[in-house]
Amino acid sequence: MRGLEDIDWAALEHNYGPAEDVPPLLRRCAGRDADAAGEAAADLTNLVFHQGGWICPAAPAVLPFLLGLAADPEVTCRRDVLDMVAMLAAEAVRVRPRFLDPAWGPAWERALPGLLALLDDLEPEIRRAAAGALADCGTPGASLLPALLDRWRAEADPVTRLDLTLTLGKAVRREPVGDLAASVTDLLHSLLDASDPQLRLAAVHALAPDDPDLPVRHLDTVLAALRDRSVAQWRRTAAVDSGFIAVVGWTAALYPGPFPPYALGLLADHGAAEQRTGALAEAGRQTAGWRSPVPALLPRITARLDDPCTEVRFRAAELLACLGPETADHPCADALAALLDDTSRRTTRQGETVAEAAVWALARRNDPRCLPFLVEHLSGARPGYTLSYVTSAEEWHWPVLPSAADVLVRLGEHAGHLLPALLARFGAITDAPEVTRLCAVLAEWGPAARAAEPLLLDLLAGDTTWKAAATALVAVGSTAEDVGARLLDRARPGAPDADVAAWAYWKLRGDHEPALRVLGPAATAGRFPHPALRRLADLGPLAAVYAEPLRAMTSAAEPWTSVEAAHALWAVTGDTDHAVPVLLAAVRDLASGGHRPVALPAVRYLTRMGSAARPAGLLLHGVPGSDRRLRSNGGWSGFVQDQEIRAAVTELLDVCS
C-alpha cells in the first residue's frame, strides 16, 4: 500500500492509544483471505471509530487508505471499509468542533472524488455503500448532486436506486445546493407515483424532513410498501441493511408521537409471519411510548394470541403482560389462559415459550389461572423464568420476560397457594443473589408468608443471605424467641451492615437504642447513606438527635441521598417547611414528562405529609392524564414504572384535594 510507511503512525492517536497497530490491519484488509480481511476491518473500525464521540487523529490518516481499499475490486472487505468511511463521515458532522481532529476536513475533501467515483462501481453493493457514505457526510449538495443525479438516471439496480433516492433527499437540503436542487426536488416528488412501492416509500422518507405532514397524507403509500413482498429489498440497502422490523422502526420515525393508524395498518391480516411480527413490534413501540394508542391497539394485539407463528403469539402475550392493569376492562384473559399449555419456543438464545408469556400476562392481571404453572416451575417440574433480574434500557420495546421473582412478587394475594413450592425452591438454589431475590418476594408478601419463618431463621445464619432474611423476617412479623439475640449480635458498631441488623432488631423487639446507636452514623456519615436514611426514618422522633445532620444532607447533590434525608428529617421532626421543597425538586421532571426512579419514593413521601404537600399536588395535577409514558427503563419494567408513578401521583392528589 503506497505511502503507508511515510506516516508516523506512532505519533497519531486512536481510541486505544498510539496508532502504530494500524498499518498491519490495513495490510490484512488488502489480503485475499476473506475471513482474515473481515476481522481486520472490524478491528480497525474498533480502533478508529469504536463507539464514536470524536474523530481521532488517526482517522484522517486512515481515510485515503480506506478509499483505496474500497476502490480495489480484488479486496474482499470493500463493503466493510466503506461502512467505516460512512460512520466516520457522519460522526464528523455530529461531534462538537473540539472533538473533530483539524486534519479531518482537508482529508475528506481530498477523499471525496474517490468516493464519488465509487458511485459508478461495477458492484451494486459498492454503489449502495458509496451512496450511504455520502448521505450523512455534511458535504454541501452542490458538490454531490451532479454525480448523484447522473448515477440515479443511469442506475438499473432497484435496491441501489433506493439508497440513491435517500441520499439525494439529504444532499438537496445541505446548503449551498447548487443549480440542480429544483430538478432533484421535482424528481423526488415524481417518485411518489412510481410503480415500485419501495421507491415510493423512499421518496416519502426523502421528502418528509421538509414536509412533516407528507407521511400522514401518504400513509396508504407507506403501508402498501411495507405490506408488499418487495419490502425485502431494504435488507440489502446501506440505509437499513436489516430485516422487516428494522424497516418498520425506521419508517415509524416519520410519525413522531403516538400514531395508531400506522400500527393498525401494519396489524391488519398478512400472510407473512415476519410482517405480523413487525406489526407487533410497532404496537410495542407505540404503547411503550404513549398511553393513548392502547384502546385502539388492544383488540388487534389480542387477536394475535392465536396466530400460527410462535413469535407472534409470544409477542402478543408479552405485550398484554406489559400493559397489565390497562387491560383490566378488556376481554383477553380467556385467550391468554388458552395458551398455558403452549410450549412452543422462540428462536432466541433464551428460548422462551408462549406459555411463559401467557403466565406473566395473567399474573399481571392477578388471574389465579397462572398459579399451577408457577407452582410447577418452582418445583422444577417445568422450565420457565430465570431467577436473575431481567430488564432492558432500550427505547424500542424489546420483548423480554421478567425473572421469576418479578412475577411472584405481585401475587401476594395468592401466597398461600404458592408458598409451599417457593419454600421448596429455596432448597434447590445455592446462588446468594437468587436467594436474595426470593427473600424479597417473601418480604413483599408480608404476614401471608409467615410460614417461611423457619427458613428465614436458617438463612439468618449465612454470611451472604442474612440481610435479605432479616428484612423478610421483619415483614412477615417473626415471633421467634432467639431472633432478637441473633440480630443483636450482628448489630455491633463496626460490624458489616450493622445498621440492617440494628434496624431489624428494633422492628421486631421494639428496642430502639441499638438502632439509634448504629443507624445514626451509618445514615449521616456512610459512603452510600440512602438505605440507612430510609431505616433511620422508621425511628421517627426517637432519632431527633440527628435532625441537624439530616437537614444538611437534604442539600446533597446525589438525589437519592437528598430525598431520603428530606423524608427522614420530616419523620423525626415533622418539619415540612424544609422537606417539601426538597421532595418537590425531585418530582418536578414528572410535570414535563420526564422520569427518574427517585421520583416514585419522593411522591410517596409527599403523600405521607398530607396537606403540606399541596404544592406538589398543584405541580403534578396533570400527570395522571398525561399521554407520554413516564419511564426511564425499557421493556416490561418501563410499563411498570409508568403505571406505578401514575398510581402514586393519583394517591397524592387525593390527599391534597
VOGU-3710 file (C-alpha; in Angstrom, 3 decimals, decimal comma):
1> mrgledidwa> 0,000/0,000/0,000  1,809/3,051/-1,318  2,527/5,743/1,261  1,705/3,635/4,283  5,248/3,790/5,615  5,502/7,558/5,065  3,193/8,274/8,006  4,405/8,454/11,597  1,588/6,301/12,929  3,036/6,182/16,444
11> alehnygpae> 2,551/9,941/16,678  -1,153/9,589/15,896  -3,794/8,508/18,395  -6,837/6,288/18,059  -9,306/5,074/20,675  -6,790/2,768/22,323  -3,577/4,788/22,136  -0,785/5,243/19,560  -1,745/4,108/16,079  1,303/2,016/15,152
21> dvppllrrca> -1,006/-1,043/15,008  -2,986/0,468/12,109  -0,645/-0,410/9,162  -0,715/-4,184/9,827  -4,505/-4,091/9,926  -4,695/-2,161/6,654  -2,428/-4,750/5,026  -4,608/-7,578/6,313  -7,662/-5,807/4,896  -5,957/-5,954/1,488
31> grdadaagea> -5,270/-9,679/1,781  -7,091/-12,343/-0,181  -8,255/-14,308/2,861  -11,812/-13,027/3,202  -12,251/-14,069/6,835  -8,952/-12,501/7,902  -9,714/-9,328/5,943  -13,145/-9,033/7,541  -11,691/-9,484/11,030  -9,031/-6,876/10,302
41> aadltnlvfh> -11,670/-4,413/9,103  -13,672/-4,983/12,279  -10,577/-4,474/14,444  -9,674/-1,336/12,537  -13,194/0,044/12,963  -12,943/-0,557/16,697  -9,625/1,279/16,893  -10,505/4,267/14,740  -14,231/4,627/15,411  -15,144/2,440/18,422
51> qggwicpaap> -18,422/3,980/19,647  -17,913/7,388/18,095  -17,878/10,620/20,069  -14,836/12,091/18,317  -12,785/11,958/15,163  -9,417/10,775/16,397  -6,086/11,978/14,926  -5,578/8,610/13,229  -8,838/8,872/11,260  -7,695/11,467/8,666
61> avlpfllgla> -4,548/9,442/8,017  -6,528/6,207/7,591  -9,180/7,710/5,287  -7,290/7,644/1,951  -6,219/4,045/2,534  -9,813/3,061/3,224  -10,899/4,619/-0,067  -8,035/2,867/-1,821  -9,173/-0,479/-0,446  -12,780/0,241/-1,402
71> adpevtcrrd> -11,750/1,022/-4,983  -9,828/-2,240/-5,426  -12,128/-4,961/-6,830  -9,732/-7,630/-5,502  -10,290/-6,552/-1,884  -12,819/-8,793/-0,145  -13,843/-6,363/2,608  -14,718/-3,391/0,384  -18,181/-3,012/1,920  -16,748/-3,132/5,425
81> vldmvamlaa> -14,248/-0,335/4,830  -16,887/1,793/3,092  -19,151/1,330/6,101  -16,266/2,597/8,233  -15,953/5,646/5,968  -19,690/6,270/6,345  -19,527/6,071/10,144  -16,607/8,472/10,324  -18,182/10,922/7,872  -21,458/11,018/9,793
91> eavrvrprfl> -19,707/11,344/13,146  -17,621/14,256/11,855  -20,870/16,157/11,314  -22,340/15,253/14,706  -19,439/15,928/17,079  -18,558/19,278/18,559  -15,635/21,074/16,899  -13,298/20,349/19,818  -13,766/16,619/19,229  -13,025/16,872/15,496
101> dpawgpawer> -9,391/16,453/14,531  -8,443/19,512/12,426  -6,946/17,311/9,712  -10,276/15,632/9,009  -11,815/18,370/6,853  -8,910/18,589/4,358  -8,607/14,791/4,299  -12,299/14,451/3,493  -12,097/16,964/0,671  -9,186/15,045/-0,861
111> alpgllalld> -11,027/11,742/-0,498  -14,377/12,951/-1,879  -13,593/12,492/-5,609  -12,641/8,892/-4,961  -15,861/8,274/-3,059  -17,946/9,873/-5,824  -16,198/7,657/-8,355  -17,422/4,592/-6,457  -20,973/5,550/-7,404  -20,107/4,040/-10,803
121> dlepeirraa> -18,504/0,858/-9,471  -19,411/-2,373/-11,229  -20,722/-3,894/-7,982  -24,196/-2,682/-6,878  -23,278/-3,287/-3,225  -20,365/-0,870/-3,514  -22,504/1,738/-5,273  -25,007/1,489/-2,424  -22,312/1,762/0,231  -20,853/4,816/-1,521
131> agaladcgtp> -24,287/6,444/-1,602  -24,705/5,605/2,072  -21,395/7,252/2,940  -22,446/10,400/1,078  -25,861/10,526/2,753  -24,719/11,950/6,099  -21,287/13,321/5,281  -22,112/17,022/5,575  -20,695/17,967/2,153  -22,914/20,642/0,512
141> gasllpalld> -25,393/19,465/-2,076  -23,770/21,499/-4,837  -20,725/19,208/-4,652  -22,751/15,983/-4,690  -25,934/16,440/-6,688  -24,394/16,283/-10,196  -22,796/12,890/-9,598  -25,762/11,550/-7,601  -28,285/12,631/-10,209  -26,228/11,186/-13,072
151> rwraeadpvt> -25,924/7,911/-11,204  -29,633/7,814/-10,396  -30,557/8,272/-14,057  -28,161/5,520/-15,123  -28,908/3,110/-12,271  -30,737/-0,082/-13,196  -30,486/-1,917/-9,873  -33,734/-1,291/-7,909  -32,089/-1,652/-4,476  -29,327/0,818/-5,304
161> rldltltlgk> -31,955/3,274/-6,523  -33,442/3,254/-3,022  -30,143/4,324/-1,454  -29,589/6,938/-4,146  -33,062/8,367/-3,583  -32,475/8,745/0,136  -29,062/10,322/-0,412  -30,484/12,761/-2,947  -33,096/13,775/-0,370  -30,423/14,510/2,214
171> avrrepvgdl> -27,951/16,188/-0,126  -30,549/18,560/-1,583  -31,081/20,042/1,889  -27,415/20,827/2,533  -26,606/24,393/1,511  -25,331/25,516/-0,875  -27,304/23,147/-3,050  -26,416/24,495/-6,490  -28,397/24,687/-9,720  -29,726/21,127/-9,679
181> aasvtdllhs> -31,775/21,453/-6,487  -35,057/22,095/-8,273  -34,509/19,152/-10,621  -33,789/16,833/-7,697  -36,840/18,017/-5,750  -39,052/17,504/-8,818  -37,611/14,024/-9,260  -38,334/13,099/-5,665  -41,925/14,299/-5,898  -42,419/12,369/-9,113
191> lldasdpqlr> -41,309/9,198/-7,361  -44,367/9,383/-5,100  -46,216/7,996/-8,130  -43,566/5,439/-9,147  -44,630/1,908/-9,997  -42,164/0,449/-7,473  -43,773/0,632/-3,992  -40,365/0,751/-2,279  -39,276/3,659/-4,434  -42,432/5,458/-3,353
201> laavhalapd> -41,532/4,724/0,276  -38,007/6,032/-0,305  -39,463/9,225/-1,760  -41,642/9,726/1,326  -38,552/9,370/3,517  -36,557/11,738/1,314  -39,208/14,471/1,257  -40,551/14,229/4,832  -37,951/16,485/6,536  -39,186/19,474/4,524
211> dpdlpvrhld> -42,850/18,447/4,669  -43,603/16,747/8,018  -47,273/16,192/7,111  -46,416/14,338/3,907  -46,088/10,895/5,582  -49,578/11,299/7,054  -51,023/12,282/3,688  -49,275/9,328/2,099  -49,960/6,776/4,843  -51,596/4,450/2,330
221> tvlaalrdrs> -48,444/4,638/0,196  -46,263/3,815/3,191  -48,418/0,905/4,351  -48,714/-0,504/0,850  -44,924/-0,556/0,549  -44,411/-2,153/3,952  -47,012/-4,827/3,255  -45,618/-5,625/-0,199  -43,243/-8,555/-0,718  -40,720/-6,194/-2,280
231> vaqwrrtaav> -40,087/-4,653/1,163  -37,368/-7,298/1,480  -35,240/-5,101/-0,806  -34,404/-2,855/2,133  -32,411/-5,650/3,725  -29,755/-5,114/1,031  -29,617/-1,318/1,257  -26,938/0,697/3,004  -29,660/2,801/4,653  -31,377/-0,037/6,553
241> dsgfiavvgw> -29,377/-3,214/5,927  -31,670/-5,278/8,130  -34,978/-7,108/8,251  -38,592/-6,049/8,291  -38,727/-4,997/11,938  -35,900/-2,544/11,286  -37,754/-1,103/8,274  -40,886/-0,683/10,396  -38,947/1,109/13,128  -37,075/3,303/10,654
251> taalypgpfp> -40,334/4,302/8,999  -42,026/4,897/12,371  -39,729/7,911/12,759  -41,854/9,573/10,050  -44,683/9,656/12,581  -43,312/11,249/15,767  -45,650/10,892/18,682  -48,474/8,382/19,004  -49,992/7,465/15,650  -52,245/4,374/15,923
261> pyalglladh> -53,240/4,371/12,208  -49,683/3,360/11,314  -49,669/0,448/13,753  -53,238/-0,554/12,888  -52,385/-0,655/9,195  -49,479/-2,962/9,943  -51,563/-5,145/12,270  -54,115/-5,956/9,591  -54,010/-9,584/8,474  -50,972/-10,535/6,425
271> gaaeqrtgal> -49,738/-13,859/5,143  -46,081/-13,360/6,132  -45,104/-14,124/9,745  -42,283/-11,569/9,595  -44,813/-8,880/8,707  -47,080/-9,818/11,599  -44,110/-9,861/13,953  -43,026/-6,413/12,761  -46,541/-5,119/13,263  -46,469/-6,201/16,912
281> aeagrqtagw> -43,048/-4,622/17,276  -44,586/-1,314/16,192  -47,533/-1,823/18,555  -44,971/-2,367/21,309  -43,091/0,793/20,384  -46,213/2,935/20,405  -47,674/1,560/23,628  -44,284/1,715/25,340  -44,025/5,385/24,452  -47,616/6,575/24,940
291> rspvpallpr> -50,826/5,501/26,611  -53,321/6,843/24,080  -52,780/4,135/21,433  -53,674/1,351/23,866  -57,502/1,280/23,412  -57,231/1,187/19,626  -54,477/-1,425/19,538  -55,657/-3,803/22,274  -58,172/-5,723/20,128  -55,613/-6,210/17,343
301> itarlddpct> -52,942/-7,343/19,801  -55,343/-9,802/21,432  -56,331/-11,176/18,043  -52,734/-12,288/17,513  -52,836/-14,660/20,500  -53,996/-17,467/18,209  -51,573/-16,679/15,395  -49,929/-19,719/13,773  -46,456/-18,206/14,340  -44,791/-18,790/17,742
311> evrfraaell> -43,019/-15,431/17,764  -46,237/-13,569/17,040  -48,158/-15,342/19,805  -45,319/-14,725/22,226  -45,083/-11,023/21,419  -48,835/-10,550/21,720  -48,944/-12,214/25,147  -45,833/-10,395/26,347  -47,241/-7,031/25,310  -50,517/-7,736/27,097
321> aclgpetadh> -48,441/-8,567/30,174  -46,652/-5,232/29,921  -49,949/-3,378/29,697  -51,186/-5,331/32,718  -53,772/-3,249/34,597  -54,518/-1,277/31,443  -56,160/-4,429/30,067  -58,462/-4,878/33,081  -61,614/-3,996/31,129  -60,538/-5,857/28,004
331> pcadalaall> -61,632/-9,490/27,489  -58,266/-11,092/26,812  -57,866/-13,278/29,908  -59,528/-16,378/28,438  -57,419/-16,151/25,290  -54,308/-15,915/27,454  -55,381/-18,870/29,575  -55,783/-20,904/26,390  -52,024/-20,544/25,865  -50,966/-22,031/29,210
341> ddtsrrttrq> -50,045/-25,333/27,565  -48,362/-23,722/24,561  -44,771/-24,892/24,937  -43,660/-23,563/21,543  -40,276/-21,871/21,910  -38,892/-18,718/20,418  -35,707/-18,943/18,379  -33,906/-16,610/20,787  -30,977/-17,681/22,938  -33,260/-17,965/25,981
351> getvaeaavw> -35,846/-19,969/24,056  -38,797/-18,545/25,983  -42,147/-20,264/25,496  -45,503/-18,781/24,644  -46,890/-20,267/27,865  -44,394/-18,314/29,949  -45,539/-15,062/28,376  -49,173/-16,006/28,967  -48,481/-16,800/32,635  -46,789/-13,429/33,051
361> alarrndprc> -49,775/-11,697/31,445  -52,232/-13,500/33,719  -50,087/-12,726/36,762  -50,191/-9,043/35,871  -53,995/-9,319/35,917  -53,864/-11,230/39,227  -55,651/-14,097/37,483  -55,306/-17,314/39,547  -55,100/-19,426/36,410  -51,372/-18,642/36,349
371> lpflvehlsg> -50,753/-20,332/39,705  -50,471/-24,011/38,694  -47,805/-23,153/36,123  -45,801/-21,192/38,687  -46,043/-23,999/41,236  -44,704/-26,442/38,643  -41,947/-24,028/37,716  -40,864/-23,550/41,320  -40,843/-27,287/41,904  -38,522/-27,742/38,962
381> arpgytlsyv> -41,029/-29,873/37,067  -41,430/-27,248/34,411  -38,866/-24,854/32,941  -39,666/-21,201/32,882  -38,403/-17,921/34,168  -34,860/-17,200/35,152  -34,249/-16,304/38,775  -31,967/-13,435/37,803  -33,052/-9,849/37,303  -34,108/-9,101/33,733
391> tsaeewhwpv> -34,907/-5,722/32,246  -33,977/-3,530/29,313  -32,845/0,017/28,829  -33,781/0,163/25,176  -36,090/2,897/23,909  -37,517/0,457/21,369  -39,697/-2,078/23,161  -37,835/-5,369/23,257  -39,963/-8,315/24,420  -38,214/-9,991/27,344
401> lpsaadvlvr> -39,714/-11,859/30,256  -39,055/-10,886/33,867  -37,381/-13,002/36,488  -39,413/-15,486/38,490  -39,194/-13,159/41,477  -40,620/-10,276/39,459  -43,623/-12,438/38,600  -44,136/-13,807/42,102  -43,734/-10,527/43,947  -47,043/-9,319/42,524
411> lgehaghllp> -49,021/-12,349/43,701  -49,123/-11,825/47,459  -52,870/-12,397/47,422  -52,114/-15,989/46,423  -49,210/-16,530/48,803  -50,919/-19,463/50,494  -51,092/-21,326/47,203  -47,536/-20,535/46,122  -45,644/-20,599/49,400  -45,029/-24,368/49,748
421> allarfgait> -43,471/-24,543/46,292  -41,483/-21,377/46,895  -40,077/-22,706/50,168  -39,121/-25,944/48,449  -37,387/-23,924/45,762  -35,010/-22,428/48,321  -33,596/-25,891/48,879  -32,678/-26,207/45,190  -30,672/-22,997/44,833  -27,311/-22,018/46,236
431> dapevtrlca> -26,613/-18,736/44,470  -26,843/-15,892/47,000  -28,365/-13,302/44,608  -31,169/-15,730/43,765  -31,821/-16,358/47,439  -31,905/-12,601/47,997  -34,460/-12,123/45,236  -36,765/-14,773/46,636  -36,405/-13,336/50,145  -37,606/-10,049/48,681
441> vlaewgpaar> -40,703/-11,871/47,428  -41,407/-13,142/50,937  -40,872/-9,635/52,303  -43,367/-8,238/49,818  -45,920/-10,896/50,748  -45,535/-9,904/54,399  -47,536/-11,737/57,100  -49,053/-14,003/54,441  -45,607/-15,619/54,245  -45,306/-16,284/57,993
451> aaepllldll> -44,803/-19,990/57,300  -41,417/-19,077/55,823  -40,107/-18,030/59,251  -38,069/-21,216/59,954  -36,378/-20,998/56,574  -35,574/-17,326/57,090  -34,125/-18,053/60,504  -31,797/-20,586/58,897  -30,759/-18,018/56,273  -30,087/-15,540/59,048
461> agdttwkaaa> -27,005/-17,568/59,880  -25,488/-17,167/56,415  -22,882/-14,516/55,747  -24,329/-13,638/52,312  -28,036/-14,155/52,943  -28,667/-12,802/56,405  -29,560/-9,234/55,361  -32,286/-10,380/52,969  -33,527/-12,837/55,581  -33,616/-10,156/58,287
471> talvavgsta> -35,643/-7,828/56,072  -38,090/-10,618/55,277  -38,389/-11,590/58,948  -39,404/-8,034/59,744  -42,021/-8,083/57,000  -43,568/-11,419/57,965  -43,557/-10,418/61,641  -41,267/-13,017/63,163  -42,040/-14,046/66,731  -39,111/-16,436/67,158
481> edvgarlldr> -37,603/-16,188/70,618  -33,979/-16,184/69,544  -34,253/-13,836/66,554  -33,502/-10,791/68,717  -30,280/-12,175/70,130  -29,083/-13,244/66,674  -29,744/-9,820/65,222  -28,253/-8,007/68,183  -25,042/-9,977/67,717  -24,767/-8,590/64,170
491> arpgapdadv> -25,690/-5,050/65,265  -22,382/-4,331/66,958  -20,942/-0,946/65,879  -18,349/-1,543/63,202  -19,749/-4,914/62,123  -20,573/-5,240/58,394  -24,066/-3,926/57,691  -24,721/-3,484/61,360  -27,357/-0,874/60,523  -29,554/-3,526/58,864
501> aawaywklrg> -29,334/-5,805/61,897  -29,965/-2,953/64,351  -32,992/-1,770/62,378  -34,450/-5,284/62,176  -33,843/-5,792/65,912  -35,765/-2,630/66,694  -38,648/-3,527/64,365  -39,004/-6,986/65,887  -38,146/-6,268/69,519  -39,017/-2,591/69,966
511> dhepalrvlg> -35,649/-1,644/71,462  -34,511/1,468/69,633  -31,196/2,033/71,396  -29,062/-0,272/69,205  -30,720/1,125/66,102  -30,092/4,695/67,172  -26,501/3,910/68,067  -25,724/2,260/64,708  -28,177/3,756/62,231  -27,392/7,373/63,004
521> paatagrfph> -23,713/7,236/61,979  -24,477/4,938/59,030  -27,106/7,350/57,739  -25,210/10,573/58,262  -21,627/9,538/57,595  -21,823/6,434/55,408  -20,477/6,295/51,861  -23,850/5,239/50,421  -26,200/6,619/53,029  -29,645/6,449/51,491
531> palrrladlg> -30,612/2,877/52,580  -29,614/3,733/56,143  -31,501/7,031/55,884  -34,630/5,099/54,940  -34,249/2,903/58,005  -33,453/5,835/60,279  -36,716/7,458/59,211  -38,547/4,469/60,692  -37,367/5,573/64,140  -39,325/8,797/63,835
541> plaavyaepl> -38,932/11,249/66,748  -36,679/8,743/68,517  -33,944/9,884/66,102  -34,489/13,620/66,660  -30,881/13,966/67,816  -29,856/13,634/64,151  -32,117/16,430/62,918  -29,338/18,863/62,032  -27,157/16,386/60,125  -30,275/15,304/58,242
551> ramtsaaepw> -31,123/18,901/57,443  -27,656/19,383/55,984  -27,931/16,221/53,911  -31,062/17,444/52,175  -28,710/19,634/50,115  -26,737/16,645/48,808  -26,101/16,679/45,079  -26,953/12,988/44,830  -30,772/12,891/44,521  -31,369/9,627/46,376
561> tsveaahalw> -29,496/10,986/49,378  -31,330/14,322/49,393  -34,740/12,656/49,012  -34,177/10,100/51,760  -32,680/12,778/54,020  -35,718/15,030/53,471  -38,081/12,213/54,338  -36,045/11,238/57,387  -35,954/14,867/58,551  -39,742/15,061/58,320
571> avtgdtdhav> -40,139/11,691/60,044  -38,017/12,683/63,048  -39,052/16,361/63,362  -42,274/16,885/61,392  -40,513/19,711/59,519  -42,384/20,007/56,222  -41,161/23,541/55,506  -37,701/22,173/54,769  -38,593/18,698/53,496  -41,321/19,506/50,974
581> pvllaavrdl> -39,224/21,787/48,702  -36,506/19,130/48,505  -39,004/16,454/47,520  -40,714/18,866/45,148  -37,437/19,319/43,279  -37,152/15,539/42,913  -40,565/15,205/41,259  -40,509/18,355/39,137  -39,483/16,495/35,967  -42,694/14,483/36,087
591> asgghrpval> -44,700/17,580/35,244  -42,877/17,911/31,929  -42,918/14,209/31,061  -39,539/13,246/32,498  -38,877/10,371/34,823  -36,178/9,461/37,295  -36,549/6,395/39,530  -36,085/8,578/42,609  -39,383/10,313/41,822  -41,511/7,360/42,989
601> pavryltrmg> -40,357/7,331/46,625  -40,412/11,128/46,622  -44,079/11,146/45,584  -44,917/8,554/48,211  -43,141/10,550/50,903  -45,028/13,680/49,909  -48,284/11,747/50,190  -47,434/10,876/53,801  -47,056/14,571/54,551  -50,698/15,249/53,770
611> saarpaglll> -51,882/18,790/53,201  -48,344/20,165/53,467  -47,693/18,570/50,069  -50,266/20,726/48,253  -47,553/22,480/46,192  -46,696/19,062/44,777  -50,350/18,442/44,022  -50,544/21,682/42,086  -47,374/20,838/40,185  -48,366/17,269/39,309
621> hgvpgsdrrl> -52,102/17,638/38,747  -51,760/16,846/35,043  -49,593/13,735/35,436  -52,302/11,034/35,729  -53,869/12,124/32,466  -50,657/12,755/30,541  -50,064/10,652/27,456  -46,305/10,140/27,335  -45,092/7,163/29,346  -43,196/8,184/32,454
631> rsnggwsgfv> -40,295/5,764/32,420  -36,543/5,505/32,412  -36,348/1,782/31,633  -37,303/-0,123/28,529  -39,121/-3,426/28,222  -41,748/-4,506/30,717  -40,212/-2,543/33,577  -40,811/0,725/31,713  -44,538/-0,010/31,652  -44,454/-0,846/35,350
641> qdqeiraavt> -42,588/2,373/36,144  -45,233/4,403/34,338  -48,148/2,618/35,988  -46,632/2,870/39,476  -45,781/6,556/39,279  -49,241/7,441/37,963  -50,899/5,480/40,756  -48,669/7,182/43,330  -49,415/10,656/41,954  -53,144/9,904/41,914
651> elldvcs> -52,950/8,980/45,594  -51,020/12,178/46,293  -53,647/14,266/44,534  -56,400/12,600/46,564  -54,576/13,531/49,772  -54,000/17,101/48,610  -57,553/17,724/47,392
//
